[in-house]
Structures are given as C-alpha cells and as structure tokens.
Amino acid sequence: MSQSGGPGGGDTQPAPPACPPGAMLMAIRLRGMEAGETLALTRAMAGSGRALGWPPAWSGRLVDKHSTGGVGDKVSLALAPALAACGCKVSV
C-alpha cells in the first residue's frame, strides 16, 4: 500500500487501494471476507465520517429509526412522531 502525505508530509496513514468501489464489492461478493478483514473494513467505514454530537440532556432519550431508504418504508412516517410524543429525541 502507498503512503498518503498531507500538506506537511507527516501523515503515515495507509492510502486505500485505487479501485472502483463496485470492483471491491464484487470481489468481496465472490471471494468473501475473513472476520479480521470485515472488522477492519467496518472500523474504517465507521471512522471515516463526522460524528454527530448531542446535548448531554438528551442522554438516554435519543433513539434512531434507521431506514434503508426503500420506497415502501412507511414505518418511519408513523414511528418517528409516536416516539417524539413519548419524549424521545428521534434521529431519522
């Protein structure tokens, strides 16, 4: 793997391979992944974005109704307001 270099040249984080995401997904589908590879990919994906911050007062009241974004997802439409009515802070 190559090394990426930031503006100061001090960044030593390995750069991901330069391949299209579709090619990587097809390779994973055909060859599978070992548990360690799955863990490493999951951690890299989880750490790649920006983390949301919530007020401390919301502790224990924050809930998430994750959706795959399907056209037929009608659960969120009813569930989110119902949870909010019960005092939950809903992240949809």
Secondary structure, DSSP 4 states (H G I P E B T S, - for coil): -PBP--TTS---PBPPP---HHHHHHHHHHH---HHHHHHHHHHHHTSSPPP---GGGTTTEEE------TT--HHHHHHHHHHHTT-EEE-
